[in-house]
Amino acid sequence: MLGADLTGANLEKADLEEANLEMAILAGAKLNRANLEGANLEGANLSGAHLMYAQIDEAKLGGADLSDADASYADLVECDLSGAKMSKINLTSSNVERANIEEADLTGAILADANLSGVVGRGAKLAGADLSKTDLSKADLTRADLTGADLRRASISGTRLAGAILTGAKVFGIEAGGGDVEGVIAEWVDNSADGDGSVRVTGDQIAAVLSGKAAAAAAVAAATASGGDDRIKRYFGKGDVLRNANLEFGQSAYVEIESRFEQCSIALGEGAELVVGQDGVLVDCQITGGGNITIHGQFFEGASPGIVGPKRLVVSSHGSVVGVVQQPDQSTHFAFEPGCKLRMRILHANNHR
């Protein structure tokens, strides 16, 4: 099938293991759940192809065109993608472990929640790519272009970034340590939770953030936060478990929780922001103080009332709250999105019945 024209073909669930599709034209082809393990697709045109859940392990795709393709949830373990054109490809939640993406063009690609651990990506173009929550541990990204890439909450533990370009990259909440960041090229990186550029890290502190020196990173965030208001930002990452802790956050603090908290108490200063992410679970916990609370995950109270004195409480469509809310004197502003799950009782100020 060398050079075959299969433009727009429906090959869903097809068994093409070790097939020779070198230089084939598969633009817009439907290859969802297809088996392409070990196939030769060197120089093939797969632009706009549909490859969701496809098995592409150990396939040869050197120099292939995969721009605008949808390969979300696909397996590309140890795949050769060197020099491939993959601008704006969708690789959400895909497994690209130990693949070769050297000199590949992934400009604007979507790789959120993907597994890129151990990839060889020397000189790869990842400018503007979405790498949020991506596992890049032990990857070789030497000289890669990550200008403006979204690396929030990604893992770069043991990653080689020598000579990589990271100007404008979003790095809030990254898991780092043990990597090579010497010679990173960056005028500034964005350490704001929202990725809005409000917390810019410059100079030698960039290496402190990228090398996982948490204390230095926190100090930079506090010193450079927008408006000079000494806003402290804390992130509790996915997979962590915190038990029996008493946490206090001052005025204007920003706290995001994607972890599991058990039997914890959280005190919020006036105007503090607490966001419980979709992966955040608070069990037998209590939140007190005049902060603003947004719940995308789950909250189950311990001592009742479980939430005391909030200025604002928002529960998104993914959120759930089980417990009692005690309003302050000025009353709480509530917002409940359709689809949220509530088993909640609201008390007025000084009403404990």
N, C-alpha and C positions, 0 to 999 in steps of 0.2 A: 504493500500500500504506500510505497515511497512516493511522496508528492501528490497523493490522492486529494481530490477536491470533495470535501465532506461539509461544505458550508451549510450551517443550519441543520445538520442531520440530527435525528433523534436516536441517540445511542445510550439512553438511560439504562443503567444496570447491565450494560454490555460487558462481556468478559474479553478484555483486550490485553490480558497479561502478556508481557514481553512482545507485544506487537511492534512491527516496524512501521512507524508513522512519521518517519523523518521527512521534514519539509511539507507535511500534509497541511491542507487548509481546513481548519475546523472552526473558523470564525462563527460565533453565535451558536455553535453546536450544543446540544443538550446531552451532557455526560454525567448528570447527577447519579451518584451511587455506582458509577462505572468502575470496573477493575482495570487499572492501568499500571499495575505494579510491574516494575522493570521494563516498561515500554520505552521505545526509542522515539522521542518527540523532538529531537534536536532540530532547531530552526523552524518548527511548526508554527502556524498561525492559529492561536486559540483566543484571539481578542474577542471579548464579550461572551466567551463560552460559559456554560453553566456546569460547574464541577462540584456542587454541594455534596458533601459526604463521600466524594470519590476516593478511591484507594490508589494513590499515586506514588507509593513508597518505592524508593530506589529507581525511579524513572529518570530518563535522560531528557532534560529540557533546556540544555545549554543553548543560548541564543534565541529561544522561542519567544513569541509574542503573546503574553497573557494579560495585556492591558485591558482594564475594565471587566475582567473575568470575575465570576463569583465562585470562589473556592472555599467558602466558609465551611467549617467543620470537616474539611478534607484532611486526609493523611498524606503528608509529603515527607515522611521520615527518610533521611539520607538521600533526598532527591537532588539531582544536579540541576541547579537553576542559574549557573554562572552566566553572566552576561545577558540574562533574560530581560525582556521588556515587560515590566509588571506595574506600570503606573496605574494608580487607582484600583488595583485589584482588591477584592474583598477576601481576606483570609481570617475573618473573625473566628476565634475558637478553633483554629486549625492546628494541626500538629506538624511543625516543620523542623522537628528536632534533628540536629546534626546535618542539616541540609547545607548545600553549597550555594550561597547567593552572592558570591564574590563578583564585584563589578556590575551586579544587577541593578536595574532602575525600578525602585519601588516608591517613586515620588507620589505622595498623596495616598499611599496604600492604607487599607484598614486592616490592622493586625491586632485589634483589641482582644485580650484574653487568650491570645495564641501562645503556643509553646515553641519558642525559638531557641531553646537551650542548646548550647554547643554548636550553633550555626557558624559557618565560615562566611563572614560578610565583609571581608577586606575590600575597601573602596566602594561599597554598596551605596546607592543613592536612596536615602530614606527621608529626604526633606519633606516636612509637612505630614509625615505618616502618623497614623494613630496607633501608638504602641502602648496604650494605657492598659495596665494590669497584665502586661505581656511578660512571659518568662524569658529573659535574655541572659540567664545565668550561664557563665562560662563560654559565652559567645565571643568570637573574634571580630570586632567591629573596627579594627585598625583602619584609620583614614576614611571611615564611612562619613557620609554627609547626613547629619541629623538636624539640620537647620530647621527650627520651628517644630520639630517632632513632639508629639504628646507622649511623654514617658511617665506620666503620673501613675504612681503605685506599681510601676513595673519593677521587676527584679533584675538588677545588674550585678549581682554578686559574682565575683570572679570574672567579670567581663573585661575584655581588653578594648580600651577606647583610645589608645595612644594615637595622636594625630587626627582624631575624629573632630568634626565640626559640629558644635552644639549651640551656636548662637540662637537665642530665643526659644530653646527647647524647654518644655514644661516638665519639671522634675519633682513636683510636690509628692511626698509620700513614697519615694523610691526606696526599695530595699537594696542596700549596697554593702560593699565590703569585700576586700580581698582582690579587687580588680586592678587593672593598670590604667590609671587616668593621667599619667604623665604626658604632657604635650598636647592635652586637649585644647582645641581652638574654640574660644567662645568670648565674645564681648560681654555677654550676660546670659543668664538662664533665669527662667521664671519659676519661682518657688511658691506661687500663690495656689491655694486650694482650688480656686475656680479657673485657673489657667488664663487669667485676664491680664497678666503682666503687672499686677499691682505690687508684687514682691520680687524685685529684681536683685539677683545675686551677681556680684562682679568680682574681678580680681582673683586673689588667692582663695577666696571663700568658695569659688566654684568647685575646686578640687575637694574642699572639705565636704561639700554636699554630695558629690559624686563618689567619694570614698567611704561614705557611710558614717562620718564623724557626727553623730546626732547632736551632740552638745553645740558644736560649732554651727551646724545648720540651724538649730533653734535660735541661737544668738543672732545669726544673720537675719532670720525671719522677723525677730522682734525689733531689730534695729532699722530694718528697711521697709517695714510694712507701710501701706499707703496712708497718707495724711499725718504721718509721724505720731500716731496715737499708741505706739508700743503694743500693737495688737499681737497677741501670742496665738499661734496656730498649733494644734495638736491633732495627730492622726493615729488612730488605733487600727492596725491593718487586719485584713481578712486572715482567718486561721488562728489568730491569737485568742487566748482565754485569760480573763482577769477575774479573780475571785476575792471577795471580802475586802475590797479596797474602798477607801474614803478619798474621793477626789474633789478638789476645790479649784475653780477657775474664776479669775477675776473679771472685772469689767472689760467688755469688748473682746474677750477671748473668743476664738473660733475653734470648736472641737468637732471632729468627725469620727464616728465609730463604725467600723466594719467588722468588729470583733464580737466575741461572745463575752458578756459581763454577767457574773453570777453573784448575787448578794452584795452588790456594790451601792454606795451612795454617791451622788454627784451633786455638788453645790455650785450654782451658777451665779456670778455677779450680775449686776444690772446691765442689760444690753448684751450679755454674752450670747453666742450662737452655738447651739448644740444640734448636730445633724446625725441621726441614726440612719446609716446607709441601708441599702437593700439586704446586705449580708450581715448587718448588725442585729444582735439579739441581746436584749437586756432581761434577765430572769431574776425575780425576787429583788428588784432594784428600786431605788427611790431617787427622784430628781427634785431638788428644791432651789428656790431663788427666782429672781425676776428676769430670767433669760428668755430667749426665743428658741423654741424647740420645733424641729421638723423631723418627722418619723417616716422613713421609707421602709424600715425593717419591722422589728417586733419589740414591744415593751410589755413586760408582765411585772406588776408591782410586787414589792415585798411588804414592808410596813405600809399601812393605809393611813392617809392618802398617799398614793405612789408618786404623784406629781403635785408639787406644792408651789403656788405663787408665780406661775409662768406669765410673762407678758403676752406671749403668743404661742399657740400650739397648732401645728399643721400636721395632718396625717394624710399622706399621699395615697394614691390608688393601690399601691403595693403594701402599705403599712397596716399594722394592727396594734391595738392598744387594749390591754385588759387591766383595769384598775380605776381608782378614784382620782379626780382632779380637783384640788382645792384652789379656787381663784384668789387673787390678791384683792385689795380694797378697790382698785380701779377696774376690776374684771379682766378676764383673759379674752384675747381675740382668738376665736377658733376658726379653723378652715379644714373641712373634711372632703376629700376628693371622692367621687363615685368609685366604688369598688373596694374602699378601705374596710377593714374589719374592726368593729368596736364593741367592746363589752365594758362600757364606761359609765361612771356616774359623776356628775359635775356638781360641786358644792359651791355656794356663794361664800364670799368672805365671812369668816367667823362662824360659818355654819358647819358643824361637824356631825350633823345627824345623817 
